[in-house]
Amino acid sequence: MKKVEAIIRKSKFDEVKKALHAIEVNFFSYWDVTGVGNEKQGHIYRGIAYSTSDIQRRFLVIVVSDDFLDRTVQTLLDSAYTGNVGDGKIFISEVLDVYRIRTGENGHTGIN
């Protein structure tokens, strides 16, 4: 099993959520987060400079079985993409086991 953590633009969240549901990834957690990115310049809008170094994002945590990993990552890449700086990041790590508290099921059956 794998844990997929994604930091995406808040404006892309609804599109990402629909895309994940479409591939049957129906459970994940998310938080609103603020981070600091690589972009050093601000943007100027109507003569006012805005800092883009502190950016509002949404942080998603998704645990999937190994056979869902590639389609989950590709769905995130496709649905969160804008082509602009700050589209986000995806991190993948190993999960040793998963337990469903209500039933005690673990492993693959504990995820779904």
Steps between C-alpha positions, in 0.01 A plus 500: 500500500607855439425838653465774242531853635420782261523875539276667243345837423178559693336609175559152351362302796148437364641380167750274677232359731268416206787341308598284800141385547485413129786249545338362819731668750214591732672562832768753577569772754588861430606818677543862406868585532734791440849450368797675354584429137799548274365809325683806626311768308164643588222585260382852429127553466365849436824653618511307829772239558383174654734246655466152358757344730230406755244300307167348600473135401306186580683196637353159412587164655389192309584139592468260207590141420802458276285428193325840537821702538575580135144602412472709818822689427409551133155628598657750739750611236226549239232661717723733708699628201482865391846534348589788730752522781343370821298208366619291793685185596425129547681285757475119521598283795452142616217402736564189708137426583153649525226411750132585477404588856134396472564145375866433576566418132852573388710516187323546165154437648568763766543768234180451300 
